[in-house]
């Protein structure tokens, strides 16, 4: 579950190069996950605060880097802390990739805040039918 819903994964063996790509949906309004790698704790948590505010917090351990995918985001609306993502400390690169924003970061803790797309809000707010399995495509 930490790999899909929280999006914690690796791009290289040993978790030195990480990928954080959460896949919100299925009625879950928030998720929090941690993974203890050889380099330290990797954490990912997200929350749909309200239909206009999505928050993704990640912790990347020392001596590692990560590619963070912000689902349903527009680059112009993404902030890290209280500043535009492109000028935030620790952010090496940020760019639009289809319906998502991709951010490359170094080690540290980051709090990304943005106004989510209507599609992302719909996916999060859609409850699975009772007795039906929850499926997520990736």
N, CA, C and O atoms as CSV, one atom per row, in Angstrom:
chain,resi,resn,atom,element,x,y,z
A,1,UNK,N,N,0.817,-1.190,0.000
A,1,UNK,CA,C,0.000,0.000,0.000
A,1,UNK,C,C,0.869,1.267,0.000
A,1,UNK,O,O,0.494,2.271,-0.605
A,2,UNK,N,N,2.026,1.223,0.675
A,2,UNK,CA,C,2.871,2.410,0.713
A,2,UNK,C,C,3.393,2.771,-0.667
A,2,UNK,O,O,3.708,3.934,-0.921
A,3,UNK,N,N,3.492,1.783,-1.574
A,3,UNK,CA,C,3.991,2.067,-2.929
A,3,UNK,C,C,2.935,2.687,-3.832
A,3,UNK,O,O,3.278,3.469,-4.719
A,4,UNK,N,N,1.677,2.366,-3.637
A,4,UNK,CA,C,0.639,2.877,-4.530
A,4,UNK,C,C,-0.024,4.115,-3.939
A,4,UNK,O,O,0.099,5.206,-4.497
A,5,UNK,N,N,-0.716,3.963,-2.833
A,5,UNK,CA,C,-1.498,5.068,-2.291
A,5,UNK,C,C,-0.599,6.190,-1.771
A,5,UNK,O,O,-0.872,7.360,-2.038
A,6,UNK,N,N,0.462,5.864,-1.039
A,6,UNK,CA,C,1.397,6.891,-0.568
A,6,UNK,C,C,2.460,7.205,-1.610
A,6,UNK,O,O,3.050,8.286,-1.589
A,7,UNK,N,N,2.711,6.268,-2.523
A,7,UNK,CA,C,3.608,6.513,-3.648
A,7,UNK,C,C,5.087,6.372,-3.376
A,7,UNK,O,O,5.892,6.880,-4.156
A,8,UNK,N,N,5.482,5.707,-2.308
A,8,UNK,CA,C,6.914,5.558,-1.990
A,8,UNK,C,C,7.498,4.411,-2.803
A,8,UNK,O,O,7.041,3.273,-2.706
A,9,UNK,N,N,8.508,4.719,-3.602
A,9,UNK,CA,C,9.159,3.706,-4.418
A,9,UNK,C,C,10.601,4.140,-4.680
A,9,UNK,O,O,11.014,5.222,-4.265
A,10,UNK,N,N,11.345,3.306,-5.357
A,10,UNK,CA,C,12.738,3.597,-5.656
A,10,UNK,C,C,12.957,3.678,-7.158
A,10,UNK,O,O,12.290,2.986,-7.927
A,11,UNK,N,N,13.883,4.516,-7.569
A,11,UNK,CA,C,14.290,4.573,-8.978
A,11,UNK,C,C,15.582,3.809,-9.205
A,11,UNK,O,O,15.913,3.469,-10.341
A,12,UNK,N,N,16.317,3.537,-8.126
A,12,UNK,CA,C,17.551,2.758,-8.193
A,12,UNK,C,C,17.570,1.788,-7.018
A,12,UNK,O,O,16.910,2.038,-6.009
A,13,UNK,N,N,18.307,0.694,-7.127
A,13,UNK,CA,C,18.399,-0.239,-5.999
A,13,UNK,C,C,18.939,0.453,-4.747
A,13,UNK,O,O,19.821,1.308,-4.824
A,14,UNK,N,N,18.396,0.067,-3.605
A,14,UNK,CA,C,18.899,0.576,-2.339
A,14,UNK,C,C,18.292,1.876,-1.863
A,14,UNK,O,O,18.708,2.403,-0.831
A,15,UNK,N,N,17.334,2.402,-2.573
A,15,UNK,CA,C,16.626,3.611,-2.165
A,15,UNK,C,C,17.512,4.852,-2.088
A,15,UNK,O,O,17.246,5.743,-1.281
A,16,UNK,N,N,18.560,4.928,-2.911
A,16,UNK,CA,C,19.365,6.151,-2.951
A,16,UNK,C,C,18.706,7.196,-3.854
A,16,UNK,O,O,18.834,8.398,-3.622
A,17,UNK,N,N,18.011,6.729,-4.873
A,17,UNK,CA,C,17.246,7.618,-5.766
A,17,UNK,C,C,15.792,7.179,-5.642
A,17,UNK,O,O,15.429,6.081,-6.063
A,18,UNK,N,N,14.946,8.060,-5.049
A,18,UNK,CA,C,13.565,7.719,-4.724
A,18,UNK,C,C,12.568,8.293,-5.717
A,18,UNK,O,O,12.857,9.245,-6.441
A,19,UNK,N,N,11.400,7.695,-5.731
A,19,UNK,CA,C,10.261,8.217,-6.486
A,19,UNK,C,C,9.084,8.290,-5.515
A,19,UNK,O,O,8.737,7.302,-4.868
A,20,UNK,N,N,8.480,9.463,-5.422
A,20,UNK,CA,C,7.271,9.641,-4.621
A,20,UNK,C,C,6.171,10.028,-5.606
A,20,UNK,O,O,6.187,11.124,-6.166
A,21,UNK,N,N,5.222,9.128,-5.813
A,21,UNK,CA,C,4.163,9.362,-6.797
A,21,UNK,C,C,2.844,8.805,-6.261
A,21,UNK,O,O,2.396,7.745,-6.700
A,22,UNK,N,N,2.224,9.508,-5.320
A,22,UNK,CA,C,0.982,9.002,-4.735
A,22,UNK,C,C,-0.143,8.915,-5.761
A,22,UNK,O,O,-0.180,9.668,-6.733
A,23,UNK,N,N,-1.056,7.980,-5.521
A,23,UNK,CA,C,-2.212,7.784,-6.386
A,23,UNK,C,C,-3.478,7.876,-5.532
A,23,UNK,O,O,-4.068,6.856,-5.173
A,24,UNK,N,N,-3.891,9.107,-5.211
A,24,UNK,CA,C,-5.083,9.286,-4.375
A,24,UNK,C,C,-6.335,8.762,-5.065
A,24,UNK,O,O,-6.424,8.741,-6.292
A,25,UNK,N,N,-7.293,8.343,-4.257
A,25,UNK,CA,C,-8.578,7.902,-4.795
A,25,UNK,C,C,-9.314,6.981,-3.859
A,25,UNK,O,O,-8.870,6.715,-2.742
A,26,UNK,N,N,-10.439,6.500,-4.325
A,26,UNK,CA,C,-11.200,5.487,-3.590
A,26,UNK,C,C,-11.816,5.941,-2.292
A,26,UNK,O,O,-12.042,5.120,-1.403
A,27,UNK,N,N,-12.094,7.220,-2.153
A,27,UNK,CA,C,-12.732,7.707,-0.937
A,27,UNK,C,C,-11.776,8.046,0.196
A,27,UNK,O,O,-12.212,8.560,1.226
A,28,UNK,N,N,-10.492,7.776,0.038
A,28,UNK,CA,C,-9.519,8.140,1.076
A,28,UNK,C,C,-9.257,9.638,1.012
A,28,UNK,O,O,-8.915,10.163,-0.047
A,29,UNK,N,N,-9.414,10.328,2.134
A,29,UNK,CA,C,-9.193,11.777,2.191
A,29,UNK,C,C,-7.760,12.120,2.595
A,29,UNK,O,O,-7.291,13.231,2.348
A,30,UNK,N,N,-7.065,11.165,3.216
A,30,UNK,CA,C,-5.674,11.374,3.601
A,30,UNK,C,C,-4.972,10.027,3.748
A,30,UNK,O,O,-5.602,8.996,3.983
A,31,UNK,N,N,-3.658,10.069,3.603
A,31,UNK,CA,C,-2.818,8.871,3.742
A,31,UNK,C,C,-1.495,9.308,4.362
A,31,UNK,O,O,-1.001,10.404,4.097
A,32,UNK,N,N,-0.941,8.448,5.177
A,32,UNK,CA,C,0.373,8.700,5.766
A,32,UNK,C,C,1.132,7.379,5.785
A,32,UNK,O,O,0.612,6.368,6.257
A,33,UNK,N,N,2.385,7.387,5.263
A,33,UNK,CA,C,3.188,6.165,5.241
A,33,UNK,C,C,4.654,6.496,5.460
A,33,UNK,O,O,5.120,7.584,5.122
A,34,UNK,N,N,5.372,5.535,6.032
A,34,UNK,CA,C,6.811,5.677,6.264
A,34,UNK,C,C,7.485,4.369,5.865
A,34,UNK,O,O,6.914,3.286,5.992
A,35,UNK,N,N,8.720,4.504,5.376
A,35,UNK,CA,C,9.515,3.335,5.015
A,35,UNK,C,C,10.926,3.573,5.552
A,35,UNK,O,O,11.497,4.644,5.350
A,36,UNK,N,N,11.484,2.578,6.233
A,36,UNK,CA,C,12.830,2.712,6.788
A,36,UNK,C,C,13.822,2.096,5.810
A,36,UNK,O,O,13.942,0.874,5.719
A,37,UNK,N,N,14.538,2.963,5.073
A,37,UNK,CA,C,15.527,2.510,4.093
A,37,UNK,C,C,16.908,2.468,4.741
A,37,UNK,O,O,17.066,2.834,5.906
A,38,UNK,N,N,17.897,2.023,3.986
A,38,UNK,CA,C,19.277,1.998,4.484
A,38,UNK,C,C,19.792,3.413,4.781
A,38,UNK,O,O,20.710,3.574,5.585
A,39,UNK,N,N,19.216,4.433,4.146
A,39,UNK,CA,C,19.657,5.811,4.323
A,39,UNK,C,C,18.876,6.548,5.394
A,39,UNK,O,O,19.263,7.646,5.792
A,40,UNK,N,N,17.795,5.970,5.862
A,40,UNK,CA,C,16.953,6.623,6.854
A,40,UNK,C,C,15.494,6.555,6.453
A,40,UNK,O,O,15.125,5.870,5.499
A,41,UNK,N,N,14.676,7.272,7.194
A,41,UNK,CA,C,13.242,7.213,6.980
A,41,UNK,C,C,12.798,7.998,5.741
A,41,UNK,O,O,13.197,9.143,5.529
A,42,UNK,N,N,11.969,7.348,4.940
A,42,UNK,CA,C,11.296,7.976,3.803
A,42,UNK,C,C,9.835,8.100,4.215
A,42,UNK,O,O,9.236,7.128,4.674
A,43,UNK,N,N,9.259,9.288,4.054
A,43,UNK,CA,C,7.863,9.485,4.453
A,43,UNK,C,C,7.093,10.203,3.358
A,43,UNK,O,O,7.631,11.041,2.634
A,44,UNK,N,N,5.826,9.851,3.259
A,44,UNK,CA,C,4.922,10.492,2.314
A,44,UNK,C,C,3.549,10.555,2.968
A,44,UNK,O,O,3.026,9.543,3.432
A,45,UNK,N,N,2.977,11.737,3.000
A,45,UNK,CA,C,1.607,11.871,3.484
A,45,UNK,C,C,0.904,12.905,2.629
A,45,UNK,O,O,1.491,13.914,2.237
A,46,UNK,N,N,-0.356,12.644,2.347
A,46,UNK,CA,C,-1.134,13.605,1.576
A,46,UNK,C,C,-2.513,13.745,2.186
A,46,UNK,O,O,-3.007,12.858,2.882
A,47,UNK,N,N,-3.126,14.903,1.899
A,47,UNK,CA,C,-4.467,15.168,2.398
A,47,UNK,C,C,-5.189,16.118,1.454
A,47,UNK,O,O,-4.624,17.109,0.990
A,48,UNK,N,N,-6.438,15.798,1.182
A,48,UNK,CA,C,-7.315,16.744,0.518
A,48,UNK,C,C,-7.973,17.538,1.634
A,48,UNK,O,O,-8.956,17.092,2.226
A,49,UNK,N,N,-7.429,18.719,1.921
A,49,UNK,CA,C,-7.910,19.549,3.028
A,49,UNK,C,C,-9.328,20.023,2.739
A,49,UNK,O,O,-10.202,19.958,3.603
A,50,UNK,N,N,-9.544,20.496,1.528
A,50,UNK,CA,C,-10.850,20.897,1.015
A,50,UNK,C,C,-10.732,20.838,-0.507
A,50,UNK,O,O,-9.631,20.617,-1.013
A,51,UNK,N,N,-11.817,21.025,-1.254
A,51,UNK,CA,C,-11.715,20.892,-2.713
A,51,UNK,C,C,-10.729,21.862,-3.383
A,51,UNK,O,O,-10.387,21.672,-4.550
A,52,UNK,N,N,-10.275,22.880,-2.675
A,52,UNK,CA,C,-9.319,23.828,-3.243
A,52,UNK,C,C,-7.891,23.641,-2.725
A,52,UNK,O,O,-6.982,24.348,-3.163
A,53,UNK,N,N,-7.678,22.694,-1.794
A,53,UNK,CA,C,-6.349,22.556,-1.194
A,53,UNK,C,C,-5.937,21.100,-1.043
A,53,UNK,O,O,-6.574,20.324,-0.331
A,54,UNK,N,N,-4.849,20.747,-1.734
A,54,UNK,CA,C,-4.237,19.427,-1.607
A,54,UNK,C,C,-2.837,19.644,-1.045
A,54,UNK,O,O,-2.109,20.520,-1.512
A,55,UNK,N,N,-2.456,18.846,-0.041
A,55,UNK,CA,C,-1.141,18.966,0.589
A,55,UNK,C,C,-0.429,17.623,0.510
A,55,UNK,O,O,-0.994,16.590,0.872
A,56,UNK,N,N,0.814,17.641,0.034
A,56,UNK,CA,C,1.670,16.460,0.020
A,56,UNK,C,C,2.932,16.801,0.785
A,56,UNK,O,O,3.651,17.731,0.419
A,57,UNK,N,N,3.206,16.050,1.850
A,57,UNK,CA,C,4.432,16.230,2.627
A,57,UNK,C,C,5.311,15.007,2.414
A,57,UNK,O,O,4.845,13.871,2.505
A,58,UNK,N,N,6.585,15.250,2.129
A,58,UNK,CA,C,7.531,14.154,1.931
A,58,UNK,C,C,8.797,14.404,2.734
A,58,UNK,O,O,9.208,15.547,2.937
A,59,UNK,N,N,9.406,13.316,3.185
A,59,UNK,CA,C,10.713,13.380,3.836
A,59,UNK,C,C,11.648,12.474,3.058
A,59,UNK,O,O,11.377,11.289,2.863
A,60,UNK,N,N,12.754,13.054,2.619
A,60,UNK,CA,C,13.763,12.349,1.839
A,60,UNK,C,C,15.020,12.272,2.710
A,60,UNK,O,O,15.525,13.311,3.136
A,61,UNK,N,N,15.536,11.074,2.984
A,61,UNK,CA,C,16.663,10.946,3.920
A,61,UNK,C,C,17.977,11.515,3.366
A,61,UNK,O,O,18.097,11.751,2.164
A,62,UNK,N,N,18.966,11.735,4.257
A,62,UNK,CA,C,20.273,12.252,3.842
A,62,UNK,C,C,20.922,11.377,2.765
A,62,UNK,O,O,20.715,10.165,2.719
A,63,UNK,N,N,21.702,12.016,1.912
A,63,UNK,CA,C,22.461,11.337,0.855
A,63,UNK,C,C,21.580,10.638,-0.182
A,63,UNK,O,O,22.007,9.680,-0.826
A,64,UNK,N,N,20.351,11.126,-0.333
A,64,UNK,CA,C,19.450,10.602,-1.353
A,64,UNK,C,C,18.802,11.769,-2.089
A,64,UNK,O,O,18.854,12.911,-1.633
A,65,UNK,N,N,18.196,11.468,-3.225
A,65,UNK,CA,C,17.422,12.447,-3.980
A,65,UNK,C,C,16.101,11.795,-4.360
A,65,UNK,O,O,15.938,10.581,-4.234
A,66,UNK,N,N,15.151,12.616,-4.828
A,66,UNK,CA,C,13.847,12.062,-5.186
A,66,UNK,C,C,13.197,12.837,-6.315
A,66,UNK,O,O,13.414,14.035,-6.496
A,67,UNK,N,N,12.400,12.110,-7.058
A,67,UNK,CA,C,11.484,12.699,-8.024
A,67,UNK,C,C,10.102,12.597,-7.399
A,67,UNK,O,O,9.632,11.500,-7.095
A,68,UNK,N,N,9.454,13.734,-7.207
A,68,UNK,CA,C,8.148,13.787,-6.560
A,68,UNK,C,C,7.108,14.178,-7.607
A,68,UNK,O,O,7.253,15.201,-8.276
A,69,UNK,N,N,6.074,13.374,-7.748
A,69,UNK,CA,C,5.000,13.662,-8.712
A,69,UNK,C,C,3.792,14.168,-7.926
A,69,UNK,O,O,3.291,13.493,-7.026
A,70,UNK,N,N,3.337,15.365,-8.282
A,70,UNK,CA,C,2.180,15.972,-7.635
A,70,UNK,C,C,0.962,15.763,-8.538
A,70,UNK,O,O,0.844,16.416,-9.575
A,71,UNK,N,N,0.059,14.862,-8.154
A,71,UNK,CA,C,-1.061,14.534,-9.030
A,71,UNK,C,C,-2.056,15.687,-9.150
A,71,UNK,O,O,-2.355,16.370,-8.171
A,72,UNK,N,N,-2.564,15.891,-10.371
A,72,UNK,CA,C,-3.606,16.889,-10.593
A,72,UNK,C,C,-3.197,18.302,-10.250
A,72,UNK,O,O,-4.010,19.077,-9.747
A,73,UNK,N,N,-1.935,18.656,-10.515
A,73,UNK,CA,C,-1.417,19.986,-10.146
A,73,UNK,C,C,-1.059,20.798,-11.383
A,73,UNK,O,O,-0.749,20.250,-12.441
A,74,UNK,N,N,-1.107,22.107,-11.227
A,74,UNK,CA,C,-0.618,23.040,-12.242
A,74,UNK,C,C,0.588,23.754,-11.643
A,74,UNK,O,O,0.526,24.242,-10.515
A,75,UNK,N,N,1.675,23.814,-12.388
A,75,UNK,CA,C,2.934,24.357,-11.890
A,75,UNK,C,C,2.771,25.741,-11.264
A,75,UNK,O,O,3.372,26.022,-10.227
A,76,UNK,N,N,1.978,26.596,-11.870
A,76,UNK,CA,C,1.819,27.969,-11.378
A,76,UNK,C,C,1.187,28.033,-9.990
A,76,UNK,O,O,1.365,29.027,-9.285
A,77,UNK,N,N,0.446,26.984,-9.576
A,77,UNK,CA,C,-0.234,27.036,-8.273
A,77,UNK,C,C,0.510,26.297,-7.163
A,77,UNK,O,O,0.089,26.355,-6.008
A,78,UNK,N,N,1.605,25.603,-7.482
A,78,UNK,CA,C,2.294,24.782,-6.477
A,78,UNK,C,C,3.242,25.640,-5.638
A,78,UNK,O,O,4.048,26.413,-6.156
A,79,UNK,N,N,3.112,25.472,-4.332
A,79,UNK,CA,C,4.037,26.112,-3.397
A,79,UNK,C,C,4.718,25.036,-2.567
A,79,UNK,O,O,4.133,23.996,-2.266
A,80,UNK,N,N,5.970,25.311,-2.201
A,80,UNK,CA,C,6.687,24.478,-1.235
A,80,UNK,C,C,6.941,25.400,-0.068
A,80,UNK,O,O,7.622,26.416,-0.202
A,81,UNK,N,N,6.387,25.042,1.084
A,81,UNK,CA,C,6.422,25.993,2.189
A,81,UNK,C,C,5.511,27.156,1.814
A,81,UNK,O,O,4.325,26.965,1.546
A,82,UNK,N,N,6.065,28.345,1.799
A,82,UNK,CA,C,5.257,29.522,1.457
A,82,UNK,C,C,5.765,30.241,0.218
A,82,UNK,O,O,5.496,31.427,0.027
A,83,UNK,N,N,6.498,29.526,-0.621
A,83,UNK,CA,C,7.025,30.159,-1.827
A,83,UNK,C,C,6.776,29.293,-3.048
A,83,UNK,O,O,6.528,28.095,-2.918
A,84,UNK,N,N,6.839,29.890,-4.242
A,84,UNK,CA,C,6.660,29.093,-5.458
A,84,UNK,C,C,7.668,27.945,-5.499
A,84,UNK,O,O,8.829,28.110,-5.126
A,85,UNK,N,N,7.207,26.790,-5.952
A,85,UNK,CA,C,8.024,25.582,-5.920
A,85,UNK,C,C,9.355,25.756,-6.661
A,85,UNK,O,O,10.369,25.205,-6.234
A,86,UNK,N,N,9.364,26.515,-7.767
A,86,UNK,CA,C,10.587,26.650,-8.566
A,86,UNK,C,C,11.719,27.344,-7.808
A,86,UNK,O,O,12.891,27.132,-8.121
A,87,UNK,N,N,11.382,28.171,-6.816
A,87,UNK,CA,C,12.425,28.907,-6.091
A,87,UNK,C,C,12.644,28.407,-4.667
A,87,UNK,O,O,13.347,29.052,-3.889
A,88,UNK,N,N,12.057,27.278,-4.319
A,88,UNK,CA,C,12.182,26.750,-2.957
A,88,UNK,C,C,13.537,26.077,-2.741
A,88,UNK,O,O,14.100,25.479,-3.658
A,89,UNK,N,N,14.041,26.183,-1.534
A,89,UNK,CA,C,15.308,25.547,-1.168
A,89,UNK,C,C,15.181,24.037,-1.315
A,89,UNK,O,O,14.168,23.453,-0.929
A,90,UNK,N,N,16.205,23.409,-1.870
A,90,UNK,CA,C,16.231,21.960,-2.033
A,90,UNK,C,C,15.592,21.456,-3.310
A,90,UNK,O,O,15.747,20.287,-3.665
A,91,UNK,N,N,14.872,22.330,-4.008
A,91,UNK,CA,C,14.230,21.938,-5.265
A,91,UNK,C,C,15.212,22.177,-6.399
A,91,UNK,O,O,15.647,23.306,-6.624
A,92,UNK,N,N,15.561,21.108,-7.115
A,92,UNK,CA,C,16.509,21.210,-8.225
A,92,UNK,C,C,15.825,21.557,-9.533
A,92,UNK,O,O,16.395,22.242,-10.382
A,93,UNK,N,N,14.584,21.072,-9.689
A,93,UNK,CA,C,13.855,21.287,-10.934
A,93,UNK,C,C,12.381,21.021,-10.687
A,93,UNK,O,O,12.028,20.140,-9.902
A,94,UNK,N,N,11.513,21.782,-11.357
A,94,UNK,CA,C,10.072,21.561,-11.294
A,94,UNK,C,C,9.496,21.835,-12.675
A,94,UNK,O,O,9.833,22.838,-13.304
A,95,UNK,N,N,8.623,20.939,-13.149
A,95,UNK,CA,C,8.048,21.120,-14.478
A,95,UNK,C,C,6.692,20.438,-14.575
A,95,UNK,O,O,6.376,19.523,-13.815
A,96,UNK,N,N,5.897,20.912,-15.534
A,96,UNK,CA,C,4.588,20.334,-15.807
A,96,UNK,C,C,4.768,19.091,-16.657
A,96,UNK,O,O,5.530,19.110,-17.624
A,97,UNK,N,N,4.072,18.001,-16.312
A,97,UNK,CA,C,4.098,16.770,-17.087
A,97,UNK,C,C,2.656,16.285,-17.228
A,97,UNK,O,O,2.165,15.525,-16.393
A,98,UNK,N,N,1.989,16.724,-18.276
A,98,UNK,CA,C,0.580,16.381,-18.453
A,98,UNK,C,C,-0.251,17.007,-17.356
A,98,UNK,O,O,-0.178,18.214,-17.124
A,99,UNK,N,N,-1.048,16.182,-16.672
A,99,UNK,CA,C,-1.922,16.675,-15.605
A,99,UNK,C,C,-1.213,16.809,-14.262
A,99,UNK,O,O,-1.827,17.234,-13.284
A,100,UNK,N,N,0.073,16.453,-14.199
A,100,UNK,CA,C,0.827,16.469,-12.945
A,100,UNK,C,C,2.005,17.431,-13.019
A,100,UNK,O,O,2.412,17.867,-14.095
A,101,UNK,N,N,2.539,17.747,-11.848
A,101,UNK,CA,C,3.790,18.496,-11.755
A,101,UNK,C,C,4.839,17.538,-11.202
A,101,UNK,O,O,4.566,16.775,-10.276
A,102,UNK,N,N,6.036,17.582,-11.772
A,102,UNK,CA,C,7.142,16.749,-11.309
A,102,UNK,C,C,8.188,17.665,-10.689
A,102,UNK,O,O,8.570,18.678,-11.274
A,103,UNK,N,N,8.647,17.293,-9.492
A,103,UNK,CA,C,9.623,18.091,-8.758
A,103,UNK,C,C,10.795,17.189,-8.379
A,103,UNK,O,O,10.602,16.120,-7.800
A,104,UNK,N,N,11.999,17.622,-8.706
A,104,UNK,CA,C,13.199,16.879,-8.320
A,104,UNK,C,C,13.819,17.579,-7.121
A,104,UNK,O,O,14.105,18.776,-7.168
A,105,UNK,N,N,14.027,16.815,-6.034
A,105,UNK,CA,C,14.497,17.396,-4.778
A,105,UNK,C,C,15.673,16.617,-4.198
A,105,UNK,O,O,15.912,15.461,-4.546
A,106,UNK,N,N,16.399,17.286,-3.304
A,106,UNK,CA,C,17.439,16.646,-2.515
A,106,UNK,C,C,16.857,16.203,-1.186
A,106,UNK,O,O,15.644,16.258,-0.981
A,107,UNK,N,N,17.725,15.764,-0.282
A,107,UNK,CA,C,17.241,15.300,1.016
A,107,UNK,C,C,16.630,16.464,1.795
A,107,UNK,O,O,17.011,17.621,1.620
A,108,UNK,N,N,15.672,16.125,2.659
A,108,UNK,CA,C,14.982,17.136,3.459
A,108,UNK,C,C,13.509,16.816,3.567
A,108,UNK,O,O,13.041,15.786,3.083
A,109,UNK,N,N,12.791,17.710,4.206
A,109,UNK,CA,C,11.344,17.584,4.347
A,109,UNK,C,C,10.687,18.710,3.571
A,109,UNK,O,O,11.079,19.871,3.689
A,110,UNK,N,N,9.689,18.363,2.781
A,110,UNK,CA,C,9.025,19.311,1.898
A,110,UNK,C,C,7.519,19.240,2.117
A,110,UNK,O,O,6.960,18.172,2.366
A,111,UNK,N,N,6.882,20.393,2.019
A,111,UNK,CA,C,5.410,20.482,2.117
A,111,UNK,C,C,4.909,21.204,0.870
A,111,UNK,O,O,5.048,22.420,0.740
A,112,UNK,N,N,4.326,20.435,-0.041
A,112,UNK,CA,C,3.798,20.972,-1.289
A,112,UNK,C,C,2.293,21.212,-1.123
A,112,UNK,O,O,1.554,20.329,-0.688
A,113,UNK,N,N,1.864,22.406,-1.474
A,113,UNK,CA,C,0.458,22.785,-1.374
A,113,UNK,C,C,0.010,23.321,-2.722
A,113,UNK,O,O,0.729,24.089,-3.361
A,114,UNK,N,N,-1.180,22.916,-3.154
A,114,UNK,CA,C,-1.703,23.423,-4.421
A,114,UNK,C,C,-3.203,23.205,-4.523
A,114,UNK,O,O,-3.802,22.479,-3.730
A,115,UNK,N,N,-3.790,23.851,-5.516
A,115,UNK,CA,C,-5.203,23.688,-5.826
A,115,UNK,C,C,-5.320,22.504,-6.786
A,115,UNK,O,O,-4.824,22.578,-7.910
A,116,UNK,N,N,-5.970,21.411,-6.364
A,116,UNK,CA,C,-6.018,20.211,-7.196
A,116,UNK,C,C,-7.007,20.343,-8.356
A,116,UNK,O,O,-7.938,21.147,-8.309
A,117,UNK,N,N,-6.787,19.548,-9.382
A,117,UNK,CA,C,-7.717,19.517,-10.510
A,117,UNK,C,C,-9.058,18.949,-10.048
A,117,UNK,O,O,-9.130,18.227,-9.053
A,118,UNK,N,N,-10.120,19.286,-10.785
A,118,UNK,CA,C,-11.448,18.749,-10.474
A,118,UNK,C,C,-11.448,17.225,-10.579
A,118,UNK,O,O,-12.132,16.549,-9.810
A,119,UNK,N,N,-10.689,16.686,-11.523
A,119,UNK,CA,C,-10.603,15.233,-11.695
A,119,UNK,C,C,-9.999,14.564,-10.456
A,119,UNK,O,O,-10.490,13.524,-10.016
A,120,UNK,N,N,-8.939,15.150,-9.890
A,120,UNK,CA,C,-8.326,14.582,-8.686
A,120,UNK,C,C,-9.307,14.639,-7.521
A,120,UNK,O,O,-9.428,13.666,-6.776
A,121,UNK,N,N,-9.999,15.740,-7.348
A,121,UNK,CA,C,-10.983,15.869,-6.267
A,121,UNK,C,C,-12.069,14.810,-6.434
A,121,UNK,O,O,-12.459,14.167,-5.459
A,122,UNK,N,N,-12.562,14.623,-7.659
A,122,UNK,CA,C,-13.588,13.617,-7.923
A,122,UNK,C,C,-13.090,12.212,-7.572
A,122,UNK,O,O,-13.811,11.434,-6.947
A,123,UNK,N,N,-11.858,11.890,-7.975
A,123,UNK,CA,C,-11.287,10.567,-7.674
A,123,UNK,C,C,-11.195,10.319,-6.179
A,123,UNK,O,O,-11.492,9.223,-5.701
A,124,UNK,N,N,-10.780,11.350,-5.440
A,124,UNK,CA,C,-10.633,11.203,-3.990
A,124,UNK,C,C,-11.991,11.060,-3.320
A,124,UNK,O,O,-12.150,10.257,-2.401
A,125,UNK,N,N,-12.960,11.827,-3.769
A,125,UNK,CA,C,-14.266,11.839,-3.108
A,125,UNK,C,C,-15.168,10.686,-3.505
A,125,UNK,O,O,-16.189,10.460,-2.856
A,126,UNK,N,N,-14.825,9.951,-4.549
A,126,UNK,CA,C,-15.652,8.825,-4.992
A,126,UNK,C,C,-15.446,7.634,-4.070
A,126,UNK,O,O,-14.346,7.095,-3.954
A,127,UNK,N,N,-16.526,7.242,-3.420
A,127,UNK,CA,C,-16.478,6.098,-2.510
A,127,UNK,C,C,-16.693,4.812,-3.304
A,127,UNK,O,O,-17.550,4.778,-4.187
A,128,UNK,N,N,-15.940,3.761,-3.011
A,128,UNK,CA,C,-16.220,2.476,-3.660
A,128,UNK,C,C,-17.554,1.927,-3.145
A,128,UNK,O,O,-17.953,2.218,-2.017
A,129,UNK,N,N,-18.229,1.147,-3.959
A,129,UNK,CA,C,-19.481,0.533,-3.528
A,129,UNK,C,C,-19.184,-0.459,-2.417
A,129,UNK,O,O,-18.147,-1.124,-2.429
A,130,UNK,N,N,-20.092,-0.557,-1.461
A,130,UNK,CA,C,-19.919,-1.487,-0.345
A,130,UNK,C,C,-19.837,-2.898,-0.895
A,130,UNK,O,O,-20.662,-3.311,-1.710
A,131,UNK,N,N,-18.835,-3.630,-0.442
A,131,UNK,CA,C,-18.654,-5.009,-0.861
A,131,UNK,C,C,-17.870,-5.159,-2.160
A,131,UNK,O,O,-17.581,-6.280,-2.581
A,132,UNK,N,N,-17.525,-4.052,-2.793
A,132,UNK,CA,C,-16.779,-4.102,-4.033
A,132,UNK,C,C,-15.303,-3.856,-3.739
A,132,UNK,O,O,-14.983,-3.026,-2.888
A,133,UNK,N,N,-14.404,-4.550,-4.412
A,133,UNK,CA,C,-12.978,-4.314,-4.182
A,133,UNK,C,C,-12.566,-2.933,-4.714
A,133,UNK,O,O,-13.123,-2.440,-5.695
A,134,UNK,N,N,-11.599,-2.332,-4.057
A,134,UNK,CA,C,-11.057,-1.060,-4.501
A,134,UNK,C,C,-9.939,-1.370,-5.487
A,134,UNK,O,O,-9.016,-2.117,-5.162
A,135,UNK,N,N,-10.011,-0.807,-6.677
A,135,UNK,CA,C,-8.952,-1.004,-7.641
A,135,UNK,C,C,-8.365,0.334,-8.034
A,135,UNK,O,O,-9.089,1.322,-8.162
A,136,UNK,N,N,-7.071,0.372,-8.224
A,136,UNK,CA,C,-6.382,1.573,-8.674
A,136,UNK,C,C,-5.514,1.179,-9.851
A,136,UNK,O,O,-4.765,0.205,-9.785
A,137,UNK,N,N,-5.617,1.928,-10.914
A,137,UNK,CA,C,-4.773,1.622,-12.073
A,137,UNK,C,C,-3.534,2.490,-12.060
A,137,UNK,O,O,-3.592,3.661,-11.685
A,138,UNK,N,N,-2.419,1.921,-12.467
A,138,UNK,CA,C,-1.169,2.668,-12.533
A,138,UNK,C,C,-0.326,2.142,-13.654
A,138,UNK,O,O,0.777,2.639,-13.882
